[in-house]
Amino acid sequence: MFAACVLGMLAWSMMYRFTPEFFSRQLFDRRSVLLQLLLSEVGIYTVSTVLFAAGYVGASLVREGKVGSVFVGASMEFSDIPAAVSIFMIIVSLFLGAINIMTGKLKTAEIQAKDRTLVVSGERPSNAATCLHDSYNPLPPRPARILLI
């Protein structure tokens, strides 16, 4: 269950990272993204904890000989509703994440043209935060030809 949490968060981070390139979306609602990540994390950790506790209680009752294996399911019923609510929270967070990506603000034509101009001309971006490191070495300048798709 924890592996699903880790892989799910990795998938969402990659999705949000590559959304500008794949879907031409630039800006997302911060509250919706945080709500989606919070619902997902809380849901996964709650499901994991509740199911672990139910399994522990059931196994300890059988081990101590207090109940037979037939009654273990009845002793673990306390976990059904919290687990179901947590799974519902995870499903809601998935839909919220998809809605966030589909309703994000599109890149404007001005931003797209500026991005293409920087790539084609080999100019250094004015914002140093966009560079990966200080020794930014642009490609040799090419003719200024912009292809608009």
N, C-alpha and C positions, 0 to 999 in steps of 0.2 A: 504494500500500500504506500509506503514511504517512497519507493522507487517511482511509483506513478506520480507522486507529488513532485519529485525532482525532475522527472522527464517532462511532466506537464508544464512546469515553470520554465524549463529550458525551451520548450516548444513555443510558449507564449512570448518569451523574450526574443527569440529569433523572429517570430511573426511581427512583433512591434518594431524590431530593428530593420527588417527588410520591407516593411509596408510602403515606405516612400518609393522604393524602386519598383515593386511589383504592382501596387495599386495606385500609385501617384497620389497618395494621401500624405499630408504634411503635418497637420495639427490634430490632436485628440483632446477630448474633454478630460482633464486631469482627474476630476472626481469620479468619473465613470471607470477610468482605468484602475484607479486605486480601489474602488469598490469591487471591481471584477477580481483583482488579485487577492483582496482580503477575503471575499466570499470563497474563492477557490481554496486558499490556504486553510481557513477555518473549517470548511467542509471536509477537506481531506484529513486534517489532523483529528477532527471530532469522530469521523467514521473509524479511523484507525484505532483511536483510544477506546471507543465504545465496544468495537468488536474484539479488541484484545481483552478488555475487562470481562466480556461475556465468555470468551473462551477460557480465560483463567478460572472464573467461577465454576463453569461447567466441568472443567478438567479436575479441579481440586475437589469438587463434590464426588466425582467418580473415584478419584484416588483414595479419598478417605472412607469410601464405602458407604456414604450416607444415602446415596440414591443409585439406582441402576442406570444403565445406559439409555433406557427408554425415557426416563424422566429428565435427562440432561437438557433436552430441548425446551421443556417447560421451565426449567430453572434459568434459562438464558433469554427468556422472552422480554426481559426488561430492556434489552438492547435494540429491539426491533424499531420502535418509533424514533429514538434519537438517530439511529443509523439511516433510516429513511429520510428524515428531515435533512441530514447532512448530505446525502446523495442528491436531494432536491436542490440544495444550495450549490453544489458543484455543477449541476445541469444549468441552473440559472446563470452562474458565472460564465459558462461556456457560451450561452446565447448572448450575454452582455458583452463578452469579448468580440464576438462576431459582429454585433451591432456597432461597437466602437470602431472597428476597422472599416466597416461599410459606410459609416456616417462621418468619418474623419474629413477634415477640410482638404479639398483638392489643392494641389499645387497650382498657383496661378501661372499664366503664360509668361509673365515677367520673370518669375523665379526660375521657371524651366529654361527660358532663354539665357538668363544669367549663368545658370549652371552649365549649360552647353557651351557658352562663350568661354568660361573659365577652362573647361576641359579642352576645347579645340585650340585656343590661343596659347595655352600653357602658362597663363598668368598665375601669380601667387594670389590665393584668396586673401581678402583684407582681414578676415577674422582668423587669428592664429589658432583658435580653438578647433578649427576644422582640420588642421594639419595633424598628422599622426605623431610627428616629432619635429624638433627644431631644425634639423637639417633637411628641409624641404627642397628637393631637387626636381624642378618641373621638367617635363619632356621638352625636346627642342620645339620651338614654335612652328606651327603649321599654318598654311593659309587659312584665313578666317572664313570658313565655310560652315554654315549652320544648317543642319537638316532638321526641319520640323516635321514631326510625325503626326 
